[in-house]
């Protein structure tokens, strides 16, 4: 039996500062790219106590297109830092200014 392969899928897991799951979702890449998400609004980040969001984006053939992690300040809901590793191996980072 072959393991199930994720294709055209975003897998998202958000945790509180204590490491408890605050948010989880699996959706198509189209829905991920075009949709609105709780971390788009500071109020939702604070409400969820969303401290860390991890994402795994899988392409049409199941290849890992991107793995990312974003950190938020749970008191203000603002971005603290983020990084992403892309399918070509490049890593991008972003820190709050």
PyMOL commands that set and color helices and strands:
alter all, ss='L'
color gray80, all
select helices_A, chain A and resi 29-34+38-40+42-48
alter helices_A, ss='H'
color red, helices_A
select strands_A, chain A and resi 9-15+21-28+52-58+64-72+79-86+91-95
alter strands_A, ss='S'
color yellow, strands_A
deselect
rebuild
show_as cartoon
